């Protein structure tokens, strides 16, 4: 599979052959964010070369609903800039794209859009969703008593922005009407069954009339779970109207404007703690930007509420959330929805505590470990923390990364360098694995020559699910992996399956395959026994008594490829069914509160900051990950590396900006929006899996790996905070003026004065004080946060 991928031979949705009479589609988007639609005039577009039709909400026979109440096409009003109003259908993608720009839409009652959480709060703009629907609040103990018993109580606020998925393959779809009135849809989706449901509702057809197929997709990160239905349903409506095949590859600019991204989160907190850093009480009021509809943001809020404790035991704890309504696309899941910002908020609070105490003998990493969960503890939502490897991961990483010595070295470096600073951060992660209600299936078909074909309900996104399914089948059946092939995911062969997401689909599909294999082996057992007895008897005929006595008790004839193939041939002659279905539908998790198990990991991140420019280099990154007994260490380490770098973009460079009057996304392409690239990868990148840590509650003792590494990425922000704090302490405590003979005079604002040609910093270890520093930490924010003024530029 790797060879096909890297050579470009693997086929994606747009690589499929174009069927005769195919037309192409381009979306017409709104240019206002909050307005009434006065008129839609497509006459100019319809007169252009190659244009066949304009399709809008008026052409929808059934429900104008792309999922969760979000319309496929706007009708009388628009709620965000970039909302689909209709589609142009033409004889080529180029003609469709060009003509879509000439559909004239006029608006009335244009209002100033609400584009961020702060504006939503000030205008009390919230979705009418009951907090109980997403589990708010989560609380344990009594925060009032906890605050009263604390030595210190501090308050603060932090926020983390949105993030576009930036899958290399944009939304792509091909719809083909069949001669029997059914429809075949090739969709780049993470959830074929959801596409099937939305399309059947829009066309007023039975779900059995809609077949959705996907072999693989070029990245998803959550962006193709529910958002795929927008494109598929629009094309299906057009195809139904014209009775022609229609396909579309959405361009990047349209993709970014039209569809949702990660929900941004603001958290206001109040925390009480003791002089030794032990936490007594915490209250968080969070706000989640859902965009124009709750859609997936209630899931973000749920995950945030359930996971903002991260690795820490809070004895008195209350966390609440409100769902904000803004004039932005309905937000959708992005890798680690809700949970990734939760880790950031939790770690921000711990760093604030350390900064407040400002005790060189009690640095942040010691305060963190003081508050770790211990074996047998209960989380605020009632899950039991068992098989807890958190402290083990932490201790091993501190030792293997040489953290303590490096922290001393970095403090010394910062004291000796004026325009160049370094930071070192260590962050733990406890990730809750939820599998309850995630229905997945596998269809296993064995052919007369012994080869096997497997159709499962997961989607290959690049996470290696097909490889793990292959390995599982080969392991369970005892045959060579070369005999097994993975077919495309289809609603015909894997009906009613769940979405591919949440980092658990690989293990759930493997579990379904294992169930199917066990069922098959039971059916084959009588045939296999007969064959083995025959082979054993043949072996006995040509074997001396001496060798028989020598091997007696330990000789078990093998189940090799020829034995397997012979068994299959005999099974067919006996009428044994060689098509098997395996299913999995997990109940409440083994840990309680829907949690199946916890994954643990930690990171040490070292950054270098150029104070003048704000440029950041990640000099070294050490990650230790508890993967249980890894099913495939190569895949899992790749997922850890990729997930961590994906998170670096979220925390360092990816920022979504809007026009304040029209609500237009101004960062709608790679000129303005910056995902991480090759030069952003840590210079020295060290990833290791925790040894000897089987997971009793995971399939084949393994653990999920797709999303937890993103939680580690926030460490770069806190390493930057340390480096910037060192710069701030020197710039706010000194004033530099030119002296004589090339020697600089720099005056400490307390009154001391000296000459120093080296311009070394006066900052001391742990001398930095708390300052609010929110993500994403872009270059300009880093540079400006260092707080130097024109006084520092005398030459």
Steps between C-alpha positions, in 0.01 A plus 500: 500500500781742581652450155170576328451810713845647451510419128164665438334178384235498774168625365295766673150620419605742226722232341200285412421484127253760374179334383330619177278812516659620823440860607691706755396713792618822669350663808352849509581650841354790693708817525332625818496342845169618642235614254174428323512377139305740278562330165711243318570560131689226315423625148852624421655178625254289302599679178866411540681231305430145612253590776202264524300606806483678833373286788373650825279420799195519271618177336515297821209254515557393859674650801726799449725369773868411468495366855409629847274767356760670279343568158648362181421832328400831658144612422384835639802598710870430550673446831865508398716623216567198280167327558388298193213661310502265201722325248585562137500189283723505189685276257836544677627592843664813360181623335301434817753685718507801268122528466437469874658844544231656279191398696368832634361494853358815659452541872292710736505557875876452511627484858845520656605140550598338829838343427651398834415379847554839664241665273260211555529539878452878485186453289377193693504300177461136601342199339187380681657170597439361845830464692391153606512396132878528506558410864542843659596551774749237613572535870628321803553612860417854607695781333393762757645297786806424286571868434451584867761241596759610244814701578470685170220563254573640154280570201587507134381451147638322199380420153597289204390571144346308216677272253426391144544129434726552198460152356699486175198360314222757517137390502443287193195313380360319198129417469371251243126439447429134420240359260286354781447834671776447755808716536867414550711760679878495517573737786821600674342451840580363843139392547328344195189415699447865594526606136248230413260629765521867396471428127203268543325771702568766238378282212207337685647160422552191712849452636518173311479709180818687590833316486802689631849368425842615621829317459729751670519874557789742491482611860197578709582608857124516570427734210338224298276353770190719468618767252515252210121503496499863376672408175337161451146625559544803271629277219228242561227764470651624172544146369142416590374808318704450182529118499870537422816393685655794684835536669681774685839574647452795734786748470694590815362854531140379480574211733636736766219757469206262474562235762559491874826465690612454861292686758701766683471501880530767769545395863473726805629327812546538872742265674587451867822332611739457790853632549643166388308519170236246597169597340191533717229643276428593138213669321498545122239681294564414136350629177496300177458668160255278314455727199153540349369162625584270793587216258814329640586771755290336770739207465793740543339636817439147630859394438634820656292456814596135538873547443611839632625324815768343275752324724401671824286410798291805593331432838249784457410565142231657286517554125223659294456575131285725283448454126548831319324589175707692248476583130747233397453156344367235736814373668592138457733247652874543454748243626445483877187722509448673834756279668811664349401851621414344837859383548625847407273668756598254772871548435458878482352495850788288634754738346314796651525341844874443461552857380299639791698302759826604326699252705826375348479183710145435382501524118198421288592137435509421873167674560347295219618167637371591848150511357505190279225241507595186688389142449137455608407869498167609355470766233235772549261316270541174692752298296750292693868562423643150479815359342636851544838542330505878534772531765706230333490684164584828675797366695647313205474803274662734753792261519532412131472864388744624767233757581636636827852566372368654181273730702804631688690545174213695344467730800873569474469558125222753551705682761786531253316597182308816429332455161485122500293301748415136565220322677441147625162351581374162610134408459310183600184368335229267621266422212160340555407240238126491434356215292143475627246473219761493220352234272741345250481201272722279289401271214747220433475302177717195424539377143571157360875555472527602864531871442305733726323831437400725789256790496489696826318815608811706561657737249870506417609859556871438528481374857580143395164340579516267200845374599384429855189319371722291271730415787209404724346269240833335422566451873156357578482271196864396517561574133741717306404864461548474121179296479288788634366810326300794635208617287338843498260611770147487365161552659400181320756280675543700825156649573429726798866531598632779718734780401873452466629724778575525868823298463307178569378388157811297421475287812121465471519387138782261594278367777214449254734320260631280782141405587434407137820295484413306816157421358658377176750282684219337695329412172825363359601308815363157395657525155829618642508213752447241227779647285745517789424143601558386142833684481609365835420149389703551181790629704490195722523265203845618397643565844715268707388384845803674650401840352135453599602432861737797493237746368204356687314755707643803328428441132189684372466506123499859377210691346689630198371666183434170323306368801289818501430477129412132525264572788324770299455268201349228717280753681349611170422139401328455838292817454659691790423872488827688448349848526509630855397824669658627817356790698594702803276731702674599824299569811609706801877516529702271722604799715142625538351831381530378138882484527650177365854582610747788530802572283798673660786690344734791568728733308804716566526785254792739460462818294728779387356848444651786304373792708534755221299310239287259702635205302476165679707186458408182683847377583406172658186302576484184716175302512424187701168339413310220672361305205434180696625215285524672164337315211741666260776718654597651164147627437450610858823698521413662168161598642667648810740705290230614259251583773755703692600703194133551412460652846801726448309669220203551729710661772756691292400601150141427401278803547161572345424870442182667377385830353316669786231650271416217262620200703708378206779260585816682392735210570346264245813360337862414559618857435331605823426180694810313611488132595830355621755406235824302493701781661263509801576144604719475813867498406567212740185288519504201738193276538486184708227259609469401865622144544328217686163672535226273359150643511249247644207703370621545141486275197807273502624712795547805275405866550372777274758731349344740246405803710684497838829633351321826414454561870876504536544775242391774743835454672649727234287790628625458857860464389450824307345659807815421696723646229284810457476542877877521517499770230220693669682503831809657345316754286272615781787528749769664289543796272795502259665817369813545288815583695850597392765293322242248383403394851129484580362653816202319626304618792306276729173674575570450870790746462810289448709584194791330325682473170491170317609440144356147497146614582434195715159460658427589861221240520534221755359146490125493561495880526223535239155592621168384360370663186207403281623334182238332285523260209574506216841642587575648160829670420358852540343418838827352625701802391253747649469307826871548571414862593811676375472866393696745287733554797636153435604582144769761564818425310 
